């Protein structure tokens, strides 16, 4: 008996998704170019069920722009069988008309057509196992910035209150030691008799320091795990050097997917001993970066290691 069941087996359906917090605007294109657009709740399973009902047994190729949702949508879609990529919004071809009449529906259709033409290249997406490690590095960065803000607020308070540093704290290198914080708490005299603001600022500094110390200890623990132990052993010189490069390795992860990276001569200091790092993700280095036009050389010293690390982290964002 003849079956009237519709099947798209062996056909690709191109899905452009404009992702928002509560709703997604979706545009689908068949191989012949037939368009089907709709809006739905922000749910990957709902999208899969709807497409499976409209295009049963098809192979779904999808794409969406990087944004606030990170890679959570990507993981949800791939688990349902989508061949999904996450794209940089600046890499999507856009016409003047699309810019002038920008809507969510226009954005999703633009993504779908670009995906169908093969004009999109997805960014590198890490395995879910490494996401918490990356978030740990980012949290440490934020805490360090928060610590710097609290220190600046404390010093601003001292300046506005006319506080003069004693001789033993005349140099900046002596600030924020235990003795310096003890002096702030016990010996500093402000214009008013109360020192509640200063005490709260000191408490914040000490609290953030404890959090940074806890994260640093966790980084050291991660360096001994099977995921990172081998790579850390290639670059270990002393404890501080290991911690500095922990952040670099967990952000780059070049050894997880070597095909995504290319040799970079500026990450190959010729006068360093024991440094065997020569790979980076070139596509994530700004085109106007002066680093691309220079061969930087840093000696394998604590200062040189720190300089190299700061340089690498400033140009590589994955």
NORLIN-V192176 format. One line per field, one symbol per residue. psi: psi as a letter, one per 20 degrees, with the letter a starting at -180 (. if undefined). Layout:
# NORLIN-V192176
psi: ???
This chain:
# NORLIN-V192176
psi: pppjpppkpiqpppoppoprghqppppqprhijpqoqrqrqnphhggghghhhgmpjrppprqrqqbhicjhhgggghhjjqnqqpqphiippprhghhhlorhggghhgggghghikiqpqrpprqhhighgghgghhggghghgghghghgghhggghjkppprhikhqhiiqkrhhghhgghhhpprhrhqkgggghghggghghghgggggghhghghiirhhigghhhhjpgrghhghgigggghhglhihmhiiqqqohikmphkqpiokojqrnhijpphjpihijqopppqmrgghggggghgghhioo.
